[in-house]
Amino acid sequence: MELLRIDCLGKELRLEGSMAGWQQLFWGGELVSVKQASADNEGLKNHQFELRSQPAEIDSNQAVSADSITSTEQVKTILVNLEIDLQWQPFNLDYRLIVDDNIVTTGTRNSKDIERQTPVTPIEVKRQFSLVGLASLGFKLLKSAKVIKVVLAGASVAAYSWLFSFQFALALIACLVFHEYGHIRAMKYFGMKTKGIYLIPFMGGLALSDEKINTRWQDVVISIMGPTFGLLMSMMALVAFWITDNPFFAGLAAFNALLNLFNLLPILPLDGGHILKSVSFSMNSIMGLAACVAGAAIGVYISYTLGLALLGFLLLIGSAEIVFEWKTRHQSHLLPLDRYGQIFSTIWYLLTVGSLIGIIWYLAGTGDDMLSLPLQILQS
């Protein structure tokens, strides 16, 4: 991940690194210093490199003896030294740039700075004209057009109308849009440009952005805000059911809760997979992984105890996936969560899951066969 980007002698000085311990320093796009991966991935580090200035221009009309020009006068060596003091959890980087024993700049960076930075975008190589390239360009234009959103929305309405009624399909589409709007709001909170919401028949929706995230905290917030908005929608529908006693709102609350609950399963690319992966991959110890495994085991046990066989089975698969990928966590370009972020994200996740299950369980207890269907699906 990019740790630092500052100006140095008219060119960009960029420091990249990872929790594995390696660091690379670039000056004007050229690699000038490398620190290899090691267990010592924090603390004081010193990147030093030399620059050689061009010889001063000499007036051709002025007679200068070749013997009078020394090698020191022709080529000047500039010593550049970047000193950093790095801490990963919570992230903090103190830096000092020294040029020829003169301090040029100093500063500090934290996780907020990492969230706001724009990753370096590689220069795209221009391709020659071809039918494949023309087709690719046409697809990109089509994907970015508003007409594709309308087509997908219409297909989604038709698909859900086939399963339910037309009125319920429209309400369900509204729930999906509200869920995806939660993702959009989180993206905009972090200053990310969004491309809008795409509805996919029988699969829900998708909120897209042209920009990449820089931290695990961004991944957690963007992922969990969709189900959080979905939970709010189910609660509003439940309140409407209590006021009007109309089973339409009860069914909307139940099925919307089921959709958001499945989104929170710890399986990628679902929202829950991103959340639990960010939490577990930020744990920089065996004890942290053991706590994650223990929490997953408790979740599986509770699911089977309550008779939620499908939920427990999918939870077991998702947890195993995270454990298998845990060893590669240091290679990620995302800044990990600190201890507070891990605890807060876990509590937020568990409260959201528990609330959604509570709504499904409550409505199933009303005795209505349709309202009991979401719970029957979880118990299958």
N, C-alpha and C positions, 0 to 999 in steps of 0.2 A: 504494500500500500504506500501511497505518497505521504511522507511525514512532514516535508518542508519544501517550500518553493519561494526563493527570494532572488533579488538581483545581485549579481556579483560582476563588477567590472564591465557592465554593459550587456551581460548575457545572463540567462536564467540558470540558477544553481538549484538543482532539484535532488532531494534525498528520498530514497525509497527504502523500505525495510519490512520485516515481518517478525512475528513472535518466535520464529525459528532461530532468530539471531542474526540473519544476514542483513547487510545494508549495502546499498549502492548509491554513489554520489555522481551526478551528471552535471557537467558545466557546458551549457550551449548544446545539449543533446549528446555530448561526448562523455563516455565513462572515464572518470578520473580517480575514483577511489572505491575499494571494495572491502567489506568486512564479511568473512565467511560465517556460515551458520554455526552456532555454538550454544551451549546451555546458558552462557552468560549473555542474556539478551537484553539486559537493562543496565542502567548506570552510565558512567562517563565514557564517551567515545570520542576519538579524535580522527578526523579525516583531513589529510594533508596532501597537497599536490603543488606542483610548480608550473608556472607559465613563463614563456619566454617572449619578450617584446620584440617587435621588428626593429632593425637598425635604423637610426635616424637618417633622413634624406640629406645628402650633401650637395651643395651648390656646385654645379659643373664648372662655373667660372672661377671658383676659388681653388687655388692650388693647395692641395693637402698632401703631405707626405704620407705614404702608406705606413711608414714606420711610426708615425705619430698617432695612429689610430690603434688602440689596443683592443683586444677581444672583449674586454669588460665594457668599453664604450660602444661597441657595435651591438652586442646582445646583452640585454638586461634580464635577469631572472627575478620573477615575482613569486614569492612564497605565499600560498593561500592556505589558511588553516580554519576548519570548521569544527568547533567544539560543541558537543551536545550532551545533555544529561536527560536520559530517557526513562520514563516509567510507564508501564503498560496499563495497569489496573489500579486506580483510575488513570487514564492516559494523561500524561503531562510531559512536555518537551521544552527544555530550556536550551537555547542555542546562542552561540557567539561566533561571529565571523571576523577573522583577523587576517589582514593583508599586510605583509612586511612589518609585522609587530605592531601594527596600528589597528585598533578595534574599529571596524566599519559599522557593524550593526549588532544588536542583541535583541532578544525577544523570548516570548513564551507562547506555546500552543497547547490547547486542550481539546477535548472531544468535540466541543461546539465548533471549533475551527475546522476540524476534520469533516464534520457534517456539512459545512457551508462551502467547502472547496469543490472546484470543478475538476474532475479527473482529466489527465492529459489525453487528448484524442489523437490517435495516430493518423498521419496524413494518408488519405486514400490514393491509391495508384490509379491513374486514369486508364480505363480500358478502351480498346479499340471497338468500333461499332460492330455489333453482331446481333443476330436474331434473338439469341438467348438473353443478351443484355437488354435489348429492347423489350422483350417479354417481362424481364425482371423489373424494368422501370415502370411498365404498365401496371404490374401487380402492386408496386409500391404506391403508385398514384391512386389505384383503386382502393387500396387498404386505408389510405389517408382520407378518402372522400367520405362525405357524410352519407352518401347513398348506401354504402355498405352497412352502416349502422342501422339504417331504416329497414333494409332487407333482413338483417339478422333479427331485429326486434319483431318484425312481422312473422318471421319463421318461428320465433319463440312463442309468440301469442298463439299461433296455430297449433304448435306442439302441445302446449299446456291446455289449450281448449279441448284437444282430443282426449286428454286424460281427465280433465275436470270440466267445469262449465266455462263459458266465455268470460263471465264476470269474475270468477275465481282466478282465471288465467291472467286477467288484467291486474288483479290485486297482487298476484304472485310476482308478476313482472315488476310491479312497483316495489315490492320487497327486495328483489334482486338489485334493482337500480339503487335503492337506498343503501344496501350492503356495499355495493361497489363505490357509491359516493363516499362512504367512510374511508375507503382506500384513497380516493382522490383528495379528500380533505387533508389526510395525513401527508400525502405527497406535497401538496401546496404548503403545508406548515413548514416543511423542510426546504421550501424554495425550489422544488422540482417542477419542471414543465410537464404537463399532462396532455395526452392525446385523446382522452375521453373514455367512455364506457362502451364495451361491445357485449351484446347479449348472445349467448350460444345456446341453441335449442337442446334441452335435456341435460345441459352441463352447467347452467348458471350464467355467470357473466365474467368479464375481464376488464380491469382498469389498467390502462397502459400509460407509460411514461417514456420519453426519449432519453432520460438521464439515468445514471447508475447511482446506487447508494454507496456510501463510504463506511458506514458503521453498522454493527449488529443492532444497536438501538433503533436506527432507522428501519431496519428490517422487521423488528418486533412491532414497532408502532404502526407501520404501514400495513402489516399483515393482520394485526389484531383489531384495528379500527373497523374493518369490514364486519366481522362478527359482533363487535360491540354495537355498531349501528343496527345490525340485524336484531340483536337482543332488545334494543330500544323499540324497534318496530313491533316485535312480538308483544312487548309489554303494553304498547299503545293499543294494539289490537285486543289484548286481554282486557284492558280497561274499558274499551268500547263494548266488548261482550258483556261485562258486568253491568254496564249502564243500559244497554239496549236489549240484552238477553237474546241477541241474534246469533245463531250458531255459525253464520258466515264468518264473523270476526273470530270466533273460537277456532274454527278450522284454519283460518289464516295464521293465527298465532301459533298453532301447533305445527303446521307444515313449514312455516318460516323458521321456527326454532329448530326443526329437524335439519333443514338445509344448512343453517349456520353451524349446527353441531357437527355435521359431517365435514364442514370446512375447517373445523378445529382439530380434526384427527391428525396425529403426528406423522403424516405421510406426505412427502413432496410430490407435486408442487402445491399441495393444499396449504392454507394459511397456517394451520397448526404445525405442519412440518417445518415451515420457516421459523415459527416462534420457538419451538422446542430445540431446533437445531442451533439457533442463535444462542439460546441459554446454555445448552450443554457444551457447545464448542467454545464458549467463553470461559468455561471452568478449566483453569490451568493446573489441575492436580488430579490424582487418582481419587482422592476423597470427593472431589466435585463430581466426577463421573459416577462414583458409587452412590452419591446422593441422588443423582438423576435416575440411575437404575432402580434404586429403592422406591423413589416416587412413582416411576412407571409401574413397578410391580404392585404397589398399593392400588394404583388406578385400575390395573387389570383385575385384581382381587375384588375390588368394590364392584366393578362392572359385572363380573360373574356372580357375585353374591346377590346383586339386585336383579339378576336374570337378563342383563344386557349383553348377551353372548356376542353379537356382531360387533358392538362397540369395544368389548374387551379383546376380541381377536384382532381387530384392526389396530388397536392401541399397542398390542404386543408386537405386531409386525413393524409398526412405525418406530417403536422404541429400539428394536433390534437394528433397524437401519441406521439410526443415529449412533448407536454404540459402535457399529462397524466402521463408520466414517470418522469417528472421534480422533483417530490418530493423525488425520490430515488437517486438523483445525489450524495448525501453525502456518499452513501454506496459504490461508485465505488472505485476500486484500482488505477484508473488513475489520475495522477496529472493534475488539471484543467488548462485551459488557463488563462493567465493574461489578463488585459484589452487590452493591445496592441495586443496580440495574437487573442483575440476575434474580434477586429476591422479589423485586417489584413486578417484573415480567411474569414470574411464575405465579404469584398471587393473582395478578390480573387475569391470567389464562385460566386458572382453576376456578375463580369466581364466575367468569363468563361461561365456562363449561357447566358448572353446577347450576347456574341460573337457567340455562337453556334446558337442561334435563329436568329441572324443577317444573318449568312451564309444561313440558311434554307430559310429565307424570301427573300433574294436577288436572290437565284437561282430559287425560285418559280415564281419570276417576269419575268423570261425569256420567259415564255409562253409555255415551254415544259411540256407536261402532266406528264411524268415520274419525272421530277425535281420538279413538284408541289406536288407530292405524299406525301413527308414528312410533308409539311405544312398542307395538307388535313387531315393527321392522327392526327396532333395536334389540328385541328379544329373540329374533329369528336366528 
